Amino acid sequence: MVLDTLLDVGVNKQELGDQSSTILVYAAYATVSAFAYRCGYRHPAELKSKETKLRLIEDSIIELSAKLQQKEEELDSARQHVKHCARKIESKEEELNKIKGRINTYDTELESREREFNAIQLSIEDRSEELKGKERQLKPGQLSMGEWEKELKAMKEQKYPIQKSVVECSEELQSKEKNLILARESLREFCDNLKSMKVRMDSIQRTGYDYRVLKTMQLIQQFNLSLMQPQKITVSPLKSFDFNMYSSPGGE
């Protein structure tokens, strides 16, 4: 082809002499090279470079697959942790309901004790008024000193059980109030822990499970796959890589 071109421009074939064979060889090589280039053929060094890049990509894909598998295992572990937290929250809610029930019982009992205490106080006041009335009714000389002492002693004996009952009720009331304060503090602490656990569970559920897509995009950007132009190079399918690894587990 090159030789015919030279002849066309006026070069005599006889003037080429013995060099015509060499020129024909180079012309044939140039023609084949041009044809091979148009057909997608590349120099062995370039093919070797592409194959090296391809092997690097294959290794990176395998490594990424292992990382994705690890992340899926971590995701399964996180889901199990979420289920465990949910069961724990249910248990805590049941415990909270029990605590609320006990608090309601304490409140009811406390109200009953307060009513009883108020009734005893009213009884003491009535007794005191009665005693004052009798004292006013008594006149000097109406009763002997002995009778007066007996009457006073009898009144004191009647007053002592009432005072004792008042003291007991007061102590029991204070104990109930302390128990109620402790129960309310326990309930407040439990509610705070429950809110914290719910926030943690929501955070775990909202954790981005798009790690696989992110890593795939990073891989594409890292190796600049756009440089791999379509070429007529036969590459055997990857046998050591499962493309199903990129599918969402469970159709999620």
C-alpha positions as a Markdown table, in Angstrom:
| # | Residue | x | y | z |
|---|---|---|---|---|
| 1 | Met | 0.0 | 0.0 | 0.0 |
| 2 | Val | 2.8 | 2.4 | 0.9 |
| 3 | Leu | 4.8 | 1.2 | -2.2 |
| 4 | Asp | 1.8 | 1.9 | -4.5 |
| 5 | Thr | 1.6 | 5.3 | -2.9 |
| 6 | Leu | 5.3 | 6.0 | -3.7 |
| 7 | Leu | 4.7 | 4.8 | -7.3 |
| 8 | Asp | 1.8 | 7.1 | -7.6 |
| 9 | Val | 3.8 | 10.1 | -6.7 |
| 10 | Gly | 6.4 | 9.3 | -9.5 |
| 11 | Val | 9.0 | 7.1 | -7.8 |
| 12 | Asn | 10.2 | 4.5 | -10.2 |
| 13 | Lys | 10.0 | 0.9 | -8.9 |
| 14 | Gln | 13.4 | 0.2 | -10.4 |
| 15 | Glu | 15.0 | 3.1 | -8.5 |
| 16 | Leu | 13.9 | 1.5 | -5.3 |
| 17 | Gly | 15.9 | -1.6 | -6.1 |
| 18 | Asp | 16.5 | -4.1 | -3.3 |
| 19 | Gln | 14.9 | -1.7 | -0.8 |
| 20 | Ser | 11.5 | -2.5 | -2.2 |
| 21 | Ser | 11.2 | -5.7 | -0.2 |
| 22 | Thr | 12.1 | -3.9 | 3.0 |
| 23 | Ile | 9.6 | -1.2 | 2.3 |
| 24 | Leu | 6.9 | -3.7 | 1.5 |
| 25 | Val | 7.5 | -5.4 | 4.9 |
| 26 | Tyr | 7.3 | -2.1 | 6.8 |
| 27 | Ala | 4.3 | -1.1 | 4.8 |
| 28 | Ala | 2.6 | -4.4 | 5.6 |
| 29 | Tyr | 3.4 | -3.9 | 9.3 |
| 30 | Ala | 2.1 | -0.4 | 9.3 |
| 31 | Thr | -1.1 | -1.5 | 7.5 |
| 32 | Val | -1.6 | -4.3 | 10.0 |
| 33 | Ser | -0.9 | -2.0 | 12.9 |
| 34 | Ala | -3.3 | 0.5 | 11.7 |
| 35 | Phe | -6.0 | -2.1 | 11.1 |
| 36 | Ala | -5.3 | -3.7 | 14.5 |
| 37 | Tyr | -5.6 | -0.2 | 16.1 |
| 38 | Arg | -8.9 | 0.4 | 14.4 |
| 39 | Cys | -10.1 | -3.0 | 15.6 |
| 40 | Gly | -9.2 | -2.3 | 19.2 |
| 41 | Tyr | -5.8 | -4.1 | 19.3 |
| 42 | Arg | -3.2 | -2.5 | 21.6 |
| 43 | His | 0.4 | -3.0 | 22.2 |
| 44 | Pro | 1.4 | -5.8 | 24.5 |
| 45 | Ala | 2.8 | -3.4 | 27.0 |
| 46 | Glu | -0.5 | -1.5 | 27.0 |
| 47 | Leu | -2.5 | -4.7 | 27.4 |
| 48 | Lys | -0.2 | -5.7 | 30.2 |
| 49 | Ser | -0.9 | -2.4 | 31.9 |
| 50 | Lys | -4.6 | -2.8 | 31.4 |
| 51 | Glu | -4.5 | -6.4 | 32.7 |
| 52 | Thr | -2.6 | -5.1 | 35.8 |
| 53 | Lys | -5.2 | -2.5 | 36.4 |
| 54 | Leu | -7.9 | -5.1 | 35.9 |
| 55 | Arg | -6.3 | -7.5 | 38.4 |
| 56 | Leu | -6.1 | -4.6 | 40.9 |
| 57 | Ile | -9.7 | -3.9 | 40.4 |
| 58 | Glu | -10.6 | -7.6 | 40.8 |
| 59 | Asp | -8.6 | -7.7 | 44.1 |
| 60 | Ser | -10.2 | -4.5 | 45.3 |
| 61 | Ile | -13.7 | -5.9 | 44.5 |
| 62 | Ile | -12.9 | -9.1 | 46.4 |
| 63 | Glu | -11.6 | -7.0 | 49.3 |
| 64 | Leu | -14.7 | -4.8 | 49.2 |
| 65 | Ser | -16.9 | -7.9 | 49.1 |
| 66 | Ala | -15.2 | -9.2 | 52.3 |
| 67 | Lys | -15.8 | -5.8 | 53.9 |
| 68 | Leu | -19.4 | -5.8 | 52.8 |
| 69 | Gln | -19.8 | -9.2 | 54.2 |
| 70 | Gln | -18.3 | -8.0 | 57.5 |
| 71 | Lys | -20.6 | -5.0 | 57.5 |
| 72 | Glu | -23.7 | -7.2 | 56.8 |
| 73 | Glu | -22.7 | -9.3 | 59.8 |
| 74 | Glu | -22.3 | -6.1 | 61.8 |
| 75 | Leu | -25.7 | -5.1 | 60.6 |
| 76 | Asp | -27.2 | -8.4 | 61.6 |
| 77 | Ser | -25.6 | -8.0 | 65.0 |
| 78 | Ala | -27.0 | -4.4 | 65.3 |
| 79 | Arg | -30.5 | -5.8 | 64.4 |
| 80 | Gln | -30.2 | -8.4 | 67.1 |
| 81 | His | -29.1 | -5.7 | 69.5 |
| 82 | Val | -32.1 | -3.6 | 68.5 |
| 83 | Lys | -34.4 | -6.6 | 69.2 |
| 84 | His | -32.7 | -7.1 | 72.5 |
| 85 | Cys | -33.1 | -3.5 | 73.4 |
| 86 | Ala | -36.8 | -3.6 | 72.4 |
| 87 | Arg | -37.4 | -6.6 | 74.6 |
| 88 | Lys | -35.5 | -4.9 | 77.4 |
| 89 | Ile | -37.6 | -1.8 | 76.9 |
| 90 | Glu | -40.8 | -3.9 | 77.1 |
| 91 | Ser | -39.6 | -5.4 | 80.3 |
| 92 | Lys | -38.7 | -2.0 | 81.7 |
| 93 | Glu | -42.2 | -0.7 | 80.7 |
| 94 | Glu | -43.8 | -3.6 | 82.6 |
| 95 | Glu | -41.6 | -2.8 | 85.6 |
| 96 | Leu | -42.6 | 0.9 | 85.2 |
| 97 | Asn | -46.3 | 0.0 | 85.3 |
| 98 | Lys | -45.7 | -2.0 | 88.4 |
| 99 | Ile | -43.9 | 0.9 | 90.0 |
| 100 | Lys | -46.8 | 3.2 | 89.0 |
| 101 | Gly | -49.2 | 0.7 | 90.6 |
| 102 | Arg | -47.2 | 0.7 | 93.8 |
| 103 | Ile | -47.1 | 4.5 | 93.8 |
| 104 | Asn | -50.9 | 4.7 | 93.4 |
| 105 | Thr | -51.2 | 2.2 | 96.3 |
| 106 | Tyr | -48.9 | 4.4 | 98.4 |
| 107 | Asp | -50.9 | 7.5 | 97.5 |
| 108 | Thr | -54.2 | 5.8 | 98.4 |
| 109 | Glu | -52.8 | 4.5 | 101.7 |
| 110 | Leu | -51.2 | 7.8 | 102.5 |
| 111 | Glu | -54.5 | 9.6 | 101.9 |
| 112 | Ser | -56.2 | 7.1 | 104.2 |
| 113 | Arg | -53.6 | 7.6 | 106.9 |
| 114 | Glu | -53.9 | 11.4 | 106.6 |
| 115 | Arg | -57.7 | 11.1 | 107.1 |
| 116 | Glu | -57.1 | 8.9 | 110.1 |
| 117 | Phe | -54.6 | 11.3 | 111.5 |
| 118 | Asn | -56.9 | 14.3 | 111.0 |
| 119 | Ala | -59.7 | 12.3 | 112.8 |
| 120 | Ile | -57.4 | 11.6 | 115.7 |
| 121 | Gln | -56.4 | 15.3 | 115.9 |
| 122 | Leu | -60.0 | 16.3 | 116.0 |
| 123 | Ser | -60.6 | 13.8 | 118.7 |
| 124 | Ile | -57.7 | 15.2 | 120.8 |
| 125 | Glu | -59.1 | 18.7 | 120.3 |
| 126 | Asp | -62.5 | 17.6 | 121.4 |
| 127 | Arg | -61.0 | 15.9 | 124.5 |
| 128 | Ser | -59.0 | 19.0 | 125.3 |
| 129 | Glu | -62.1 | 21.2 | 125.0 |
| 130 | Glu | -64.0 | 18.8 | 127.2 |
| 131 | Leu | -61.2 | 18.9 | 129.8 |
| 132 | Lys | -61.2 | 22.6 | 129.8 |
| 133 | Gly | -64.9 | 22.7 | 130.2 |
| 134 | Lys | -64.8 | 20.4 | 133.2 |
| 135 | Glu | -62.0 | 22.5 | 134.7 |
| 136 | Arg | -64.2 | 25.6 | 134.4 |
| 137 | Gln | -67.1 | 23.9 | 135.9 |
| 138 | Leu | -65.2 | 22.7 | 138.9 |
| 139 | Lys | -65.3 | 25.1 | 141.8 |
| 140 | Pro | -63.0 | 25.3 | 144.7 |
| 141 | Gly | -64.3 | 23.0 | 147.6 |
| 142 | Gln | -66.7 | 21.0 | 145.4 |
| 143 | Leu | -64.3 | 18.1 | 145.1 |
| 144 | Ser | -61.7 | 17.0 | 147.5 |
| 145 | Met | -58.1 | 17.0 | 146.4 |
| 146 | Gly | -58.1 | 13.2 | 146.1 |
| 147 | Glu | -61.1 | 13.2 | 143.9 |
| 148 | Trp | -59.6 | 15.9 | 141.8 |
| 149 | Glu | -56.4 | 13.9 | 141.4 |
| 150 | Lys | -58.4 | 10.8 | 140.4 |
| 151 | Glu | -60.4 | 12.7 | 137.8 |
| 152 | Leu | -57.2 | 14.2 | 136.4 |
| 153 | Lys | -55.5 | 10.9 | 136.3 |
| 154 | Ala | -58.4 | 9.3 | 134.5 |
| 155 | Met | -58.4 | 12.0 | 131.9 |
| 156 | Lys | -54.6 | 11.6 | 131.4 |
| 157 | Glu | -55.1 | 7.8 | 131.1 |
| 158 | Gln | -57.7 | 8.5 | 128.4 |
| 159 | Lys | -55.4 | 10.9 | 126.7 |
| 160 | Tyr | -52.3 | 8.7 | 126.7 |
| 161 | Pro | -53.6 | 6.1 | 124.2 |
| 162 | Ile | -54.7 | 8.8 | 121.9 |
| 163 | Gln | -51.3 | 10.5 | 122.0 |
| 164 | Lys | -49.6 | 7.2 | 121.4 |
| 165 | Ser | -51.8 | 6.5 | 118.4 |
| 166 | Val | -51.0 | 10.0 | 117.1 |
| 167 | Val | -47.3 | 9.4 | 117.4 |
| 168 | Glu | -47.5 | 6.0 | 115.7 |
| 169 | Cys | -49.6 | 7.4 | 112.9 |
| 170 | Ser | -47.1 | 10.3 | 112.5 |
| 171 | Glu | -44.1 | 7.9 | 112.3 |
| 172 | Glu | -45.9 | 5.7 | 109.8 |
| 173 | Leu | -46.9 | 8.7 | 107.8 |
| 174 | Gln | -43.3 | 9.9 | 107.7 |
| 175 | Ser | -42.2 | 6.4 | 106.6 |
| 176 | Lys | -44.8 | 6.3 | 103.8 |
| 177 | Glu | -43.7 | 9.8 | 102.6 |
| 178 | Lys | -40.1 | 8.7 | 102.5 |
| 179 | Asn | -41.0 | 5.5 | 100.5 |
| 180 | Leu | -43.1 | 7.6 | 98.2 |
| 181 | Ile | -40.2 | 10.0 | 97.6 |
| 182 | Leu | -37.8 | 7.1 | 96.9 |
| 183 | Ala | -40.4 | 5.5 | 94.6 |
| 184 | Arg | -40.8 | 8.8 | 92.6 |
| 185 | Glu | -37.0 | 9.2 | 92.3 |
| 186 | Ser | -36.7 | 5.7 | 91.1 |
| 187 | Leu | -39.5 | 6.3 | 88.6 |
| 188 | Arg | -37.8 | 9.5 | 87.4 |
| 189 | Glu | -34.5 | 7.7 | 87.0 |
| 190 | Phe | -36.1 | 4.8 | 85.2 |
| 191 | Cys | -38.0 | 7.1 | 82.8 |
| 192 | Asp | -34.7 | 8.9 | 82.0 |
| 193 | Asn | -33.0 | 5.5 | 81.3 |
| 194 | Leu | -36.0 | 4.4 | 79.2 |
| 195 | Lys | -35.8 | 7.6 | 77.1 |
| 196 | Ser | -32.0 | 7.1 | 76.6 |
| 197 | Met | -32.5 | 3.5 | 75.5 |
| 198 | Lys | -35.2 | 4.6 | 73.0 |
| 199 | Val | -32.9 | 7.3 | 71.6 |
| 200 | Arg | -30.1 | 4.8 | 71.2 |
| 201 | Met | -32.4 | 2.3 | 69.5 |
| 202 | Asp | -33.7 | 5.0 | 67.1 |
| 203 | Ser | -30.1 | 6.0 | 66.4 |
| 204 | Ile | -29.2 | 2.4 | 65.5 |
| 205 | Gln | -32.3 | 2.1 | 63.3 |
| 206 | Arg | -31.5 | 5.3 | 61.5 |
| 207 | Thr | -27.8 | 4.3 | 61.0 |
| 208 | Gly | -27.0 | 4.5 | 57.2 |
| 209 | Tyr | -27.2 | 1.1 | 55.7 |
| 210 | Asp | -26.1 | 2.6 | 52.4 |
| 211 | Tyr | -22.4 | 1.7 | 53.2 |
| 212 | Arg | -22.3 | -0.7 | 50.3 |
| 213 | Val | -23.4 | 1.9 | 47.7 |
| 214 | Leu | -20.9 | 4.4 | 49.2 |
| 215 | Lys | -18.0 | 2.0 | 49.0 |
| 216 | Thr | -18.9 | 1.1 | 45.4 |
| 217 | Met | -18.9 | 4.7 | 44.4 |
| 218 | Gln | -15.6 | 5.2 | 46.2 |
| 219 | Leu | -14.2 | 2.3 | 44.3 |
| 220 | Ile | -15.4 | 3.7 | 41.0 |
| 221 | Gln | -13.8 | 7.1 | 41.8 |
| 222 | Gln | -10.6 | 5.5 | 43.0 |
| 223 | Phe | -9.8 | 3.5 | 39.9 |
| 224 | Asn | -11.5 | 6.0 | 37.5 |
| 225 | Leu | -13.4 | 3.3 | 35.6 |
| 226 | Ser | -14.4 | 5.9 | 33.1 |
| 227 | Leu | -10.9 | 5.4 | 31.6 |
| 228 | Met | -11.7 | 1.9 | 30.7 |
| 229 | Gln | -13.1 | 2.6 | 27.2 |
| 230 | Pro | -14.9 | -0.2 | 25.4 |
| 231 | Gln | -12.3 | -2.4 | 23.8 |
| 232 | Lys | -12.4 | -5.6 | 21.8 |
| 233 | Ile | -10.5 | -7.5 | 24.5 |
| 234 | Thr | -11.8 | -10.8 | 25.7 |
| 235 | Val | -11.8 | -11.1 | 29.5 |
| 236 | Ser | -13.0 | -14.2 | 31.2 |
| 237 | Pro | -15.8 | -13.6 | 33.9 |
| 238 | Leu | -14.7 | -13.3 | 37.5 |
| 239 | Lys | -15.1 | -16.7 | 39.1 |
| 240 | Ser | -14.0 | -15.7 | 42.6 |
| 241 | Phe | -16.5 | -12.9 | 43.0 |
| 242 | Asp | -20.2 | -13.2 | 43.7 |
| 243 | Phe | -22.1 | -10.3 | 42.3 |
| 244 | Asn | -25.1 | -11.2 | 44.4 |
| 245 | Met | -23.2 | -9.7 | 47.3 |
| 246 | Tyr | -24.3 | -6.3 | 46.0 |
| 247 | Ser | -28.0 | -7.2 | 46.3 |
| 248 | Ser | -29.8 | -5.9 | 49.4 |
| 249 | Pro | -30.2 | -8.7 | 51.9 |
| 250 | Gly | -33.8 | -9.8 | 52.4 |
| 251 | Gly | -34.9 | -7.5 | 49.6 |
| 252 | Glu | -34.3 | -4.5 | 51.8 |
